[in-house]
Amino acid sequence: MPQVAFAQDKTPGRFDFYVLSLSWSPTFCASSRGKDSPDQCGTDRKYSFIVHGLWPQNDKGYPEFCTTKEPRRVPDALGRSYFDIMPSMGLIGHQWRKHGSCSGLTQGEYLAKTREAFAKITLPPGFSNVAAPQTLSAEAIEQSFMRANPGMPQTAIAVSCEGSRLEEVRICLTKDLGFRPCAEVDRKGCTINRVTVPPPR
């Protein structure tokens, strides 16, 4: 997450903005956690960027695991309709319980908002067909997203690394899904000059 959680108001809907977290699936699938996610990491799965989550965020910290009248479990029929962008019921269920519960939205509304946020982002063309490992700086990755998304300021995007590998790209959005700066998220981004982008297996 962008920051260790401060004491937060856990009233659903009370937050400042969203963070759309895009996970580079090949890095996750190369980890020990990926072995437990056949829906995302099976041999016939070759995802690139997938949605890790849409996170209600405050300028300092973030709420999590809020109390809501919605059920904790996301029904398969609802969750699986989002497998094109979030290819695991475990991922979808966890994101709903930890983050979606704080959005003030129903499960269906939250997942629809997540799809809407993802649809707002144009993925840089260089990431659509990675056939061999690439090495870029964190800044170069951010710049590629900014070029593909006019109006995105550098203070609205942060690259996260797992060791030297690309882990995630985090983009800050208003509640209406416009780009907005987010100093704390930006500050916590990885800044190394050699970020490895592994290809889908």
C-alpha beads as a LAMMPS data file, in Angstrom:
LAMMPS data file: protein, C-alpha beads

201 atoms
200 bonds

1 atom types
1 bond types

-500.0 500.0 xlo xhi
-500.0 500.0 ylo yhi
-500.0 500.0 zlo zhi

Masses

1 110.0

Atoms # bond

1 1 1 0.000 0.000 0.000
2 1 1 1.103 3.615 -0.471
3 1 1 1.489 4.303 3.258
4 1 1 1.128 2.737 6.693
5 1 1 -2.443 3.429 7.794
6 1 1 -2.947 6.281 10.244
7 1 1 -5.998 6.288 12.536
8 1 1 -8.759 6.834 10.002
9 1 1 -12.460 7.584 9.920
10 1 1 -13.929 4.251 8.834
11 1 1 -17.267 5.679 7.798
12 1 1 -17.832 4.352 4.253
13 1 1 -17.537 7.115 1.665
14 1 1 -15.374 9.431 3.791
15 1 1 -12.075 9.659 1.951
16 1 1 -10.249 12.168 -0.255
17 1 1 -9.507 10.351 -3.514
18 1 1 -8.860 6.995 -5.156
19 1 1 -5.635 5.196 -5.997
20 1 1 -5.949 2.906 -9.016
21 1 1 -3.267 0.267 -8.583
22 1 1 -2.200 -1.565 -11.737
23 1 1 -0.184 -4.692 -11.045
24 1 1 2.364 -6.021 -13.527
25 1 1 1.089 -9.598 -13.544
26 1 1 4.340 -11.331 -14.649
27 1 1 6.109 -10.091 -11.501
28 1 1 3.325 -11.378 -9.258
29 1 1 3.190 -14.701 -11.096
30 1 1 6.937 -15.209 -10.651
31 1 1 6.534 -14.876 -6.869
32 1 1 5.584 -17.578 -4.367
33 1 1 2.137 -15.949 -4.052
34 1 1 1.515 -16.402 -7.755
35 1 1 1.665 -20.191 -7.409
36 1 1 -1.574 -20.025 -5.428
37 1 1 -3.421 -18.075 -8.125
38 1 1 -4.039 -20.374 -11.120
39 1 1 -6.776 -18.099 -12.485
40 1 1 -4.220 -15.314 -12.911
41 1 1 -1.008 -17.285 -13.289
42 1 1 -1.911 -20.579 -14.986
43 1 1 0.223 -21.618 -17.945
44 1 1 -2.468 -20.384 -20.354
45 1 1 -2.660 -16.949 -18.656
46 1 1 -0.491 -14.212 -20.117
47 1 1 -1.733 -11.053 -18.469
48 1 1 0.326 -7.862 -18.490
49 1 1 -1.183 -5.047 -16.382
50 1 1 -4.186 -6.079 -14.328
51 1 1 -6.121 -4.092 -11.747
52 1 1 -4.822 -4.790 -8.255
53 1 1 -7.461 -2.530 -6.775
54 1 1 -9.212 0.819 -6.532
55 1 1 -8.292 2.165 -3.110
56 1 1 -10.060 4.934 -1.186
57 1 1 -7.198 7.106 0.047
58 1 1 -6.699 10.201 2.188
59 1 1 -4.008 12.815 1.899
60 1 1 -2.488 11.064 4.926
61 1 1 -3.134 7.355 5.191
62 1 1 -6.205 5.445 4.128
63 1 1 -9.254 3.715 5.622
64 1 1 -9.532 -0.053 5.434
65 1 1 -11.945 -2.854 6.380
66 1 1 -14.886 -0.515 6.932
67 1 1 -18.216 -1.685 8.306
68 1 1 -20.866 -1.952 5.609
69 1 1 -24.265 -3.581 5.165
70 1 1 -22.974 -5.269 2.025
71 1 1 -21.949 -8.962 2.302
72 1 1 -18.269 -9.746 2.827
73 1 1 -18.240 -12.332 0.055
74 1 1 -18.457 -11.263 -3.580
75 1 1 -20.728 -13.666 -5.506
76 1 1 -18.974 -15.648 -8.243
77 1 1 -21.446 -14.432 -10.865
78 1 1 -20.514 -10.816 -10.120
79 1 1 -16.786 -11.277 -9.576
80 1 1 -16.129 -13.449 -12.616
81 1 1 -17.600 -10.805 -14.913
82 1 1 -14.496 -8.736 -14.015
83 1 1 -11.920 -11.432 -14.720
84 1 1 -10.737 -9.584 -17.831
85 1 1 -9.244 -6.901 -15.567
86 1 1 -9.040 -8.639 -12.129
87 1 1 -8.497 -12.339 -12.886
88 1 1 -9.006 -13.939 -9.474
89 1 1 -11.932 -14.275 -7.075
90 1 1 -9.432 -14.168 -4.198
91 1 1 -8.133 -10.810 -5.418
92 1 1 -11.608 -9.402 -6.009
93 1 1 -12.902 -10.572 -2.629
94 1 1 -9.917 -9.189 -0.716
95 1 1 -10.071 -5.843 -2.504
96 1 1 -13.767 -5.532 -1.707
97 1 1 -13.323 -6.329 1.986
98 1 1 -10.241 -4.169 2.559
99 1 1 -10.906 -1.230 0.237
100 1 1 -14.297 -1.413 -1.450
101 1 1 -16.051 -1.559 1.917
102 1 1 -14.755 1.980 2.550
103 1 1 -15.997 3.393 -0.768
104 1 1 -19.606 3.951 0.291
105 1 1 -20.682 1.958 -2.771
106 1 1 -22.393 -1.391 -3.134
107 1 1 -20.307 -4.320 -4.383
108 1 1 -21.700 -3.914 -7.887
109 1 1 -21.145 -0.150 -7.884
110 1 1 -17.602 -0.498 -6.558
111 1 1 -16.584 -3.026 -9.190
112 1 1 -18.235 -0.932 -11.902
113 1 1 -16.288 2.094 -10.616
114 1 1 -13.112 0.025 -10.752
115 1 1 -13.769 -0.875 -14.393
116 1 1 -14.577 2.758 -15.185
117 1 1 -11.300 3.898 -13.590
118 1 1 -9.297 1.310 -15.545
119 1 1 -11.027 2.340 -18.786
120 1 1 -9.880 5.935 -18.177
121 1 1 -6.233 4.869 -18.434
122 1 1 -4.482 4.294 -21.739
123 1 1 -1.731 1.735 -21.210
124 1 1 1.521 2.722 -22.935
125 1 1 1.980 0.737 -26.166
126 1 1 5.399 -0.532 -25.082
127 1 1 3.783 -2.702 -22.407
128 1 1 1.265 -4.450 -24.625
129 1 1 3.640 -6.979 -26.188
130 1 1 6.657 -7.523 -23.948
131 1 1 8.449 -10.558 -25.389
132 1 1 11.737 -10.306 -23.460
133 1 1 12.780 -8.664 -20.177
134 1 1 13.121 -4.893 -20.455
135 1 1 15.110 -2.570 -18.234
136 1 1 13.819 0.945 -17.640
137 1 1 14.039 3.553 -14.925
138 1 1 11.024 4.172 -12.695
139 1 1 10.875 7.685 -14.119
140 1 1 10.810 6.360 -17.696
141 1 1 7.850 4.139 -16.827
142 1 1 6.020 7.099 -15.314
143 1 1 6.810 9.242 -18.362
144 1 1 5.440 6.568 -20.696
145 1 1 2.125 6.652 -18.831
146 1 1 2.083 10.448 -18.900
147 1 1 2.648 10.500 -22.659
148 1 1 -0.170 8.002 -23.182
149 1 1 -2.504 9.963 -20.878
150 1 1 -2.378 13.719 -21.622
151 1 1 -3.100 15.765 -18.533
152 1 1 -1.664 13.226 -16.086
153 1 1 0.821 15.119 -13.870
154 1 1 3.932 13.364 -12.610
155 1 1 2.692 13.974 -9.068
156 1 1 -0.329 11.731 -9.805
157 1 1 1.614 8.554 -10.595
158 1 1 4.066 6.370 -8.725
159 1 1 5.878 3.180 -9.693
160 1 1 6.179 0.435 -7.077
161 1 1 8.976 -2.143 -7.254
162 1 1 9.451 -5.630 -5.852
163 1 1 13.197 -5.705 -5.506
164 1 1 14.358 -4.508 -8.907
165 1 1 11.238 -5.722 -10.742
166 1 1 8.250 -3.641 -11.742
167 1 1 5.493 -4.441 -9.261
168 1 1 2.765 -1.829 -9.762
169 1 1 1.873 1.529 -11.226
170 1 1 -0.341 3.583 -8.906
171 1 1 -2.417 6.421 -10.326
172 1 1 -4.275 8.960 -8.192
173 1 1 -7.783 9.912 -9.238
174 1 1 -10.500 12.163 -7.867
175 1 1 -13.800 10.637 -6.851
176 1 1 -14.977 11.643 -10.338
177 1 1 -11.934 9.818 -11.788
178 1 1 -9.957 12.821 -12.954
179 1 1 -6.183 12.910 -12.411
180 1 1 -5.050 14.581 -9.202
181 1 1 -1.747 15.000 -7.380
182 1 1 -1.063 12.850 -4.305
183 1 1 2.138 13.806 -2.524
184 1 1 2.209 10.903 -0.063
185 1 1 1.655 8.212 -2.712
186 1 1 4.174 9.857 -5.038
187 1 1 6.762 10.058 -2.249
188 1 1 6.495 6.337 -1.550
189 1 1 7.185 5.353 -5.173
190 1 1 10.271 3.465 -6.269
191 1 1 12.905 5.699 -7.919
192 1 1 15.576 3.233 -9.038
193 1 1 17.189 3.595 -12.462
194 1 1 17.107 -0.094 -13.369
195 1 1 13.633 -1.577 -13.138
196 1 1 13.231 -4.971 -14.801
197 1 1 9.948 -5.561 -16.640
198 1 1 9.624 -9.343 -17.021
199 1 1 7.529 -10.657 -19.933
200 1 1 4.392 -12.765 -19.529
201 1 1 5.392 -16.412 -19.283

Bonds

1 1 1 2
2 1 2 3
3 1 3 4
4 1 4 5
5 1 5 6
6 1 6 7
7 1 7 8
8 1 8 9
9 1 9 10
10 1 10 11
11 1 11 12
12 1 12 13
13 1 13 14
14 1 14 15
15 1 15 16
16 1 16 17
17 1 17 18
18 1 18 19
19 1 19 20
20 1 20 21
21 1 21 22
22 1 22 23
23 1 23 24
24 1 24 25
25 1 25 26
26 1 26 27
27 1 27 28
28 1 28 29
29 1 29 30
30 1 30 31
31 1 31 32
32 1 32 33
33 1 33 34
34 1 34 35
35 1 35 36
36 1 36 37
37 1 37 38
38 1 38 39
39 1 39 40
40 1 40 41
41 1 41 42
42 1 42 43
43 1 43 44
44 1 44 45
45 1 45 46
46 1 46 47
47 1 47 48
48 1 48 49
49 1 49 50
50 1 50 51
51 1 51 52
52 1 52 53
53 1 53 54
54 1 54 55
55 1 55 56
56 1 56 57
57 1 57 58
58 1 58 59
59 1 59 60
60 1 60 61
61 1 61 62
62 1 62 63
63 1 63 64
64 1 64 65
65 1 65 66
66 1 66 67
67 1 67 68
68 1 68 69
69 1 69 70
70 1 70 71
71 1 71 72
72 1 72 73
73 1 73 74
74 1 74 75
75 1 75 76
76 1 76 77
77 1 77 78
78 1 78 79
79 1 79 80
80 1 80 81
81 1 81 82
82 1 82 83
83 1 83 84
84 1 84 85
85 1 85 86
86 1 86 87
87 1 87 88
88 1 88 89
89 1 89 90
90 1 90 91
91 1 91 92
92 1 92 93
93 1 93 94
94 1 94 95
95 1 95 96
96 1 96 97
97 1 97 98
98 1 98 99
99 1 99 100
100 1 100 101
101 1 101 102
102 1 102 103
103 1 103 104
104 1 104 105
105 1 105 106
106 1 106 107
107 1 107 108
108 1 108 109
109 1 109 110
110 1 110 111
111 1 111 112
112 1 112 113
113 1 113 114
114 1 114 115
115 1 115 116
116 1 116 117
117 1 117 118
118 1 118 119
119 1 119 120
120 1 120 121
121 1 121 122
122 1 122 123
123 1 123 124
124 1 124 125
125 1 125 126
126 1 126 127
127 1 127 128
128 1 128 129
129 1 129 130
130 1 130 131
131 1 131 132
132 1 132 133
133 1 133 134
134 1 134 135
135 1 135 136
136 1 136 137
137 1 137 138
138 1 138 139
139 1 139 140
140 1 140 141
141 1 141 142
142 1 142 143
143 1 143 144
144 1 144 145
145 1 145 146
146 1 146 147
147 1 147 148
148 1 148 149
149 1 149 150
150 1 150 151
151 1 151 152
152 1 152 153
153 1 153 154
154 1 154 155
155 1 155 156
156 1 156 157
157 1 157 158
158 1 158 159
159 1 159 160
160 1 160 161
161 1 161 162
162 1 162 163
163 1 163 164
164 1 164 165
165 1 165 166
166 1 166 167
167 1 167 168
168 1 168 169
169 1 169 170
170 1 170 171
171 1 171 172
172 1 172 173
173 1 173 174
174 1 174 175
175 1 175 176
176 1 176 177
177 1 177 178
178 1 178 179
179 1 179 180
180 1 180 181
181 1 181 182
182 1 182 183
183 1 183 184
184 1 184 185
185 1 185 186
186 1 186 187
187 1 187 188
188 1 188 189
189 1 189 190
190 1 190 191
191 1 191 192
192 1 192 193
193 1 193 194
194 1 194 195
195 1 195 196
196 1 196 197
197 1 197 198
198 1 198 199
199 1 199 200
200 1 200 201
